[in-house]
Amino acid sequence: MGCKSKLWLVGVFLLMQDCIGGPNLEVAGFFVFGDSLADCGNNNNLRTEAKVNHLPYGIDFPQGPTGRFTNGRTIVDIIGERLGFKEYIPPFANRSGSDILKGVNYASGSAGILEESGNHLGEHIGLEKQIQNHKIIVYDISKQLQGITKANKHLNECLYYLNIGSNDYVNNYFMPDHYQSSQKFSSDQFAQILTEEYSKHLKVLYILGARKIALSAVGPLGCVPHEVSIHGKPGSLCVEAENDAVTLLNDKLKALVQRFNQQFPDAKFVLIPGLSTDTTAKMAQEYKPDAYVCCKVGPDGQCIPNEKPCESRNKSPYFDAFHPSEVINEAIADNAYSALSTNMVDSSVK
């Protein structure tokens, strides 16, 4: 079936185009790398301020607070459902007894492409460490399948999803009081540094057997409520300079994906677009401030523990001042699944 337009009503506004009526994407497993947008509990036992295994987080999730930075399911939870997995992909920190052949979630709140990003919040598992953890899983899969050849064949058929880069800006480049990156590098130079570092990690994943690799573009961070409240001008909907900086990175990631698809013809790399600046700006314009963010937040932009959130959580774009509510996650996830199905369903490992 072809693309169909779908109207997402989130209160008074959210219009997105998707193609979830397209071909089904079948994968053997689902491995997730990223930050708080994908974390499902890896930070729970770390010494960090980026830890949300308490109410009101998880208020709409069947298992309650699990370490997910939203009221219900994350983007990757929903993508996993669309892929046909009957259970949510487990966090690396709590994988004992799980079927690791179906995948593992390594994502960590406050993590970035650069190891230093998010350090002021405490411990986290940066992208390099996440890939080191994946090496442990690859070794365990090799033992389980009785050999690296069978393990590689299985890993070739898995989907690798990376949603990372936001903290390199909101918890690094846009925080000159804590980090010197914005004083040392122009926005373009910093985007190039991130892209080069990202490239190294993607090549390691390829060496470890990854052949279906999806990168999520970094969203318009200048429209995130916390960034607007800290860096925005009175009455502004978004911080234009922040969105411009992120656009530079996304443009470089697009070029990187194109280059990797040529360099590694037996693999498929896809860059998944996020919400557009126009969409997020319009959400900010259409919603009243008290309905835009669902929970009561502290100075760090996270929900104050155990404070009661808004009643109509399907009408608030953001749950806290950084992270989307489940209804927005669902819209983003369906568009991501559409992009994956369109770009990966015909790819084959040679």
Disulfide bonds with the S-S distance in Angstrom:
Cys3-Cys19 1.94
Cys223-Cys238 2.02
Cys294-Cys310 2.03
Cys295-Cys303 1.98
